[in-house]
Amino acid sequence: MELNGALPKLARTLFYICAGVLPAMLLAGLSLFFLFGGWSWAVLLPALAWLGTTGLIMAAVIPAGRAEARLRLITTTLLLCGLMIVLPMLLATEDFRNLGLEALFAGPALVALHYCWQVVRLSSARERWLLFLVLVMLMAPPLLWFQLRPSPPEAVVYDTAEAGEVTLIVESSTKEGHPVMGLASLSRVPYARIHYQDRTYTPLGAGKVISFPRETETPSSQYVIREQVQPNSASSRWPVKIVWTLHDKEGQLMARRELWQRGTSSWSADTPSGWQGQNAADFFRRVLTPPGRMPVRPELYPEARLRVEPASPIGSVSHADMTQKIVGCDAGITMGEGDAFGDLHSASPDWRFSARMPIDQVFCTGDSAYLIYALSGRHIEIDRLTLEGRFVGQQTINLPDDLSVGTSHFKYVSYFDASPLALSMQVNFMDGLPGVENTVLPESAWKIDLRADQ
């Protein structure tokens, strides 16, 4: 009988130590690093963590059934201090999908809640009221702070309208913050024209946009979206605020939205999570509704048949071959470098095309430029632009699954020809990219033909 009674007590003690005390000591030790962070709550967080750890040690050593009422109250108060820290952390780790990290916070929380439940079950009515008062005294300050803390105001909408074009102005009066919407996110809204700085941009869908020089400085029919990056005097923890406003052509305010920023973190009252640049663009889409959807890019050869034949690989491909991305175009057409690897520029006429994805090669034939995106695997995408900057359409080529390309991951187009009814190209597949001092021999090559007249 004594052995049977000792086993549950031993199991309980081991559970409290392994699931509660040890993880809590690790977390309390890690909390000491906050002392060097310079935050106003840098001392409070480690203090609560160590108070909770002390409570877990007391709970493991003295079970609730063997402790007197005063000792149970002290232990429960210490455990509540720890729960004030560990429960928010447990909720925050839910999105990480990391079972080990979740268990690190869940163990002490479960042990503490189990002991508190035992205390409530063993306590008298008077002792329960006393525990309730302790809980209120502990929770009231953080709840009051949470309610009274400075926070960004919610977005407000005074008026809505339908519009096909808009003017975007981005301003910054501090070096600490940075815009989060700008042209990149706003161009995903299907406005027919977006006037930004000295150019007019036309969204084409799928992150593609084409622009021309702006004809007039202040068009009279414009709605103006302004994104302002400013110092935030309302909060020292969030030193930057981003304010978006929408005004109509008479200058009347139609909508306002605010975001607070700290480094790469941001906080908005109406959209607390997600990519804030897209949230802002969606907000303006609801306030200033575009008249239609994003244009559907026409297919270049809708009735064409795909024919793929083996071809003889070209000789070794050099680094110079790979850097010569523009073929057959005049000197006025250039490609961006660095972060602008998806941009194509024309000097005369002055147009700029941005794809937001790497443009591998450009071939000019006839009155058009063909942009090739040799994406990974067996997928190739082609855009056609006239030399005047008019977007004609696109063509997607999915190579057959049984096509033998070995382990090749890179493509080099050595021959390209296109007309309104047909397209022909030779694609060479390589296992690696050539360096400055070495060349790469393609593993295989295939001739791809698309003909709409068959």
C-alpha angles and dihedrals in degrees: 000000000000090000092049090051094047095054096063090047091050091047091050092049093048091048092050092048099042099037099032118018101039097047090043092053090050092050092044090052091050091049089066088074088070088069088075095047097084094227122142091240094046092110097039096057097054090042093055091044093054093043089054091048090052089052091052091051091051091047091051094048099042117034117217092248093059098043125090120242096260093051091047089053093051093047093047091049091053091048091051089054089055093045089057087067106031099047095058089046090052091052091047093054092054091090094051094070087213109140094192093054092045091050090052090062098031096057098061090040093054093046092049093047091048092054092045090051090052091049092051091048093051097041128095123238091264092050091049091054089050090051089049091053090050090051092050092048091051097044099040097073097051092042091049091048090048091054096044100039117114110264136172114268120250120258116270129204119199099172141000133210145167118249139165098203137035140181118233121204121183118193132176129191098174134055094213099072136048135206115264103192111032121138093316095070099028091056088065088070110086098243111150091227135012115193109208125168107316098339141070116226128203116199114224100184132255091060094302123130137170126204141193132188113287111256099208131020099226113018111205095221095057132121108210123222112191124194112194125187108203141164111269111228092177096070134027091197091057103041096176132056127190116207122195119194133178120205129181125228091275090055096252116149111245103172142357133196130178134201129186119215138197115175106304093342123093137183129201126174096218099039108027095175141030133052103327095203091060091042089056092048091050089050092056091044088060094045099040102031117204114229095238146006129277108291116261109238109234119236114246097218108019095166098036125127119225117228122182121188131174115256136188110267115242120243123277115320114228132203089253090056091054094047092050092083099156117068128181096000126121121255092263094072113080138165127231122248135214110003090002095063089127096054129100121191133196121197099198113052092023109234134139127204122197122190101172088222131081114281104211101187140356124207123189117204128160110335096333144077118218116207116204123203105190095196124189122288120006097329124112125176126194129192123194123209127174115237086249090062102258115142109231104178146278140262127210118203119195110189117219117272092234093056109123109232098145114213094326117144101172131068132203121188109214097173132031135171131163141176133172089274105032146030129197129181141157116225120197117202119215133185094216144007121262118249128220092269102029138055132217126225113217115243094215142353133208133192113223121200129184117185125176095187096067 
